[in-house]
């Protein structure tokens, strides 16, 4: 009877039953939708805050390594010269990093040397990093080992971590300093690799996420060498938050780890093809042990800056000769932290993962492999900072929970949220203010170097770079003083000696100039710039044979250069070897069609040389017109050449016009001899026109 009644009893329909779904399906669907909307809102907030924080960086200048990698990189305008950018003999920040070089080519193609586009790109990639970090931290906090403790607060905690990381002032070295997009681009692919791997752990479309992780890892290898640690970090993440052991992780996901390991071949190929022999590796100045001692100071400084981000420096100079006693306190701190990290990885792996993230990502640049071009750089903290921020936020959340249990307030959850939110907002506000202020420093490069000197008075490179800026502004005495100070702080500083030689030459002190230039060559026998500068000085002094030797040495050492060909042409012209002079001018114009020096000097020979074998008036006019056009008719020397070409061709009206444009320019340049010649020529051309009329 009871069975019969149950058979005829109408079923109670739930809203999900109409769709043949479990009774709680609509609730789950609503919860998922709500979670997605909240997540999207938090991401939008992160985008807006990060963009607003870095908005004042958009008008920042090119500074320091930006000059060699972008401003002075004559290959950038030519797509067919892409290989020359990543294979340059100089250890430029883009050497062997093709994806970064490609981004520069695109920036140049869109906006030339307008810094706006470069800054927009850097900020956009930084924002993408922030979003991926948010997603990764949230997913990690919702993973099985942490779900019970953090699931309900995962979104808020992930937001706090991503926010504080994004607006932290130390990040300006990677974001606002344009060429350091190498760090930001690498970080994006690093985070994406880890995120895609994490998504693959409990997903039906596992092979798709495997592929995405491997592709991102390979892309990161083409941005910066620190990416070498990414496959190891993925395995450590897997063992910590998903698998029971390393062996289990490798067995379950061997296709993923095989693919990630294969990306090391990409990095190895790039490093073998484009080695950084001048800046990476042991040298007479920097060995592995001494570099490690220097890193004791730098790593503790990074940690201090993570909590107290001031003062910030663009450049920390070169590694110094140190003893173990000098760095003993810092070494003890680092060894203690490393020991705690290892212990935590064994006994508290979730906590230990943060320490491993910090040490592992810093290891390639901050351990025993010397980078003797710079002892440290704040951009190296770009990714490691995520570990510090995440640990502080999550530990702070746990501490607040325990405090609430002790205090037993009426609404512990609300108190926990309000107090935590208040602290995060307060810290974020301070960080934003400091970041905005630091961005402002990039509007005036001299302020960056002045601050570097104030903080590190023994930084020779800071004095040299400040001197370069002063020299450009015509403040020669101040520049000379800073160059001299740089040579005193570092006796083997070839660039500072060369720069001091240039200033002495500009001040009319030729003998002193030659002395400093020869010293630069003695320090660095491969220094092309010193040979060129000394060659120009000797040419001006009429020492043609010595000038020729220096230019030929520069030509042998450096890549094919239109500038050196033009200098060689000038020396041969002064020596009366016109055939050799023209040959070098033609080589210069072929290498660089816009080389105004070669165009002008070739025009002088072709238009006015007595020997008819070298005279070609029609070509001379074409070359002189091109040189004048390239200089916007603002160079009095080139205009004088153009006037002479027109006059030789009997085109006196055009010759007079060119001369009249040249006269005020020559007066402004205080070129008295040429000014007098131009005035006399103007009278002559007027007479010729009157006779013609």
Phi, psi and omega in degrees: 000314180296324179296320181296317180298318180296327181292328183261357180288123180297143180283145175277117182275137171255169181298331181280338185296329181298338181250013182057038179250160175303158185300330184263013185296318180296322178297317179295320180297316179296318180297317180296315179300316180298318179297319179295318180295318178296316179299317179297320179296319179294322179295317177300318179298318178298318180298312183297315183294315180296316180297318179294322181297322184260009182300323183281001175274349186297334180259015178294153183273171166284131180229153170047245184292346174302326185296309183287325184279334185235298188297312184266007182273092187290353178279338187305319182291349188244110182298329181288354178257017184304318182297328180291334179290315183272353180246015183305146179294329177284146179277068180287158179299343180259000181296126179070017181233076190298325181291324176293316178300320178298320179296324178291320177301317180295316177301315182293321181296326183277315188227012180061231181258021173285120187292344185305308182298323180295318179292320179300318179299311181301316181294320180298316179293321178298319178296319177299319176300318180299316180296315181294321177298317176303311182296321181292315180294318179298315180297321180294316180293339178264004179289163187307315182292337185247355188302315184298324185275326190237357190306309184293332182258005188303314181297314181294319179293319178297321178297315180298318180297311182294322180296307182296322177296318185293320186261003180299133184300332182295340181288346182299330181295330179269329187266311185279330177280104197307308188291345179282014168302343175305318180289317185290318179295316177301316181299321179299314181289330176297310180295320178296321177301313181293320181294314180297321177296317179297322178295330183286342187298320182229062185217141179291323180272056185298317184297327179295316179289326174302311182299316180298317180297318182292318179297316179297321179295317178296319179296320179297326179296336180272002181254316180196148189291341179299339179300346181303334183276351186300312179302322179294320181294323177297315179297318179295320177297316180300311181296326184282317190247356183224296185278161180278341181199169177297319180299317179297318179298316181292322180292316184289325187234044182298326178297323179296311184287332174295316179294318179296318178296326180295334180292342175299331179295326177298311180296317180299318180297317180294320181290325178287322181286325184230068184292147178258066187292334184279338186240341184240136179113169181290151179215179179296334183268320188236113173258174186297318182293313180296322178297318179298322177297319176298323182291336174301317178292316185292317183295318177294327176293318177303316181296319178296316181294334177298326181261332181222085191281062179197140355277152178261142183233143176282328187217133179254008177076200183266162173301143180254159175283118184232160174246161181297326179294329180293328185247014184303314179301315180294321180297321179297318179299314183292316180297320178297313179297321179294318178297318178296322179296315180297316179297318180294322178299330180277314188257329178226069190302328180295322177285321181294334181300322179298315178295322179295320177303313181299306185289320186292318182286328177285337189306314184299330182252347189229043177227249185254344181279109187293134167245091192279002175277339178202133183285332181195166179202134183295336179296338178296343179273359187306306179277316180304331180302330181301323179294315181298311182297315183295318178296316181296316182294313183290320177294321176298321178297316179295319180297320177297321179297317180291324178296321179295324178295324180287316183282333179053059176289170181294317180237080185299322182295316180294318179298319180297316181293313183296314181293318178296316179297319180299315180297315181298315180297318180297311181294316180299321179298318178296316180298315180300315180300315181291324179293316178300318179294320180292322177302325181297330179298330182284356175280341180219102186299329182298327179292328178297313182287327177296319178293324178298320180292320180298321182278321181233083184297348180258016180275097184298324182293327178296318177297317181297314183289326174295320177299321178299317179294320179293322179298320179297330180271004178082010180270073191292320182296316178296318179298315180300320180296320180288321176297318179297319179297322179297318179292331179286322180287328181221102186295332182264026182272093185296317183298318180295320176296318179296314180297322178294323176298320179297314181297316179299323178294318179294332179275002179082012180261075189296318182295316178296320180300312180299323180297314180291324179293319177294326177295320177300319179291323178296320179291316186228087185298347179261013187279097184299316183300323180292320177298317180297313182294318178294322177299318179296319180296315180294325177297317179296329180277358181080012178268074191294319181296316178293320178299316180299317179301317182291319178294321179293324176295318178297321180294321180291322185280321188268173173290165178308126187226125176297324181299313182292321176300320180294320177295317178298320177300319180296319180293315180297325177296317179294330181275356179087005178270077188293324180297317178291322179299310180297323179299317180289323177297319179295320177298319180297315182291327178292319179289322184218091184302341182260017180284102187293328180296314180293319179299314182294311184292324176295322178297321179300313181293312185292335184267328191231003183288135185300325182287119182296341179294336182253002185267132177208086189297320182298315178294322179301316179297318179299314181294317181293320178296321179294317179298318180295318180296317181296331179262014179055031178057036182243011179248115187293328179293315180292322177296325177295320177297315180299318178299318179297321178296314179299317182296318179298328179275000180081014181263073190289331179295315178292324178297320180293319179299316180295321180294318180295329175288327185284329186301307180295330178292319178295322178295318179295324180278356181059036177269083190296319182296312180292325179300316179296318178298318181296319179296318179294320179295322179300317177298316181298317181293323177297318178298317180298320179293320178296319179295322180292319182285000000 
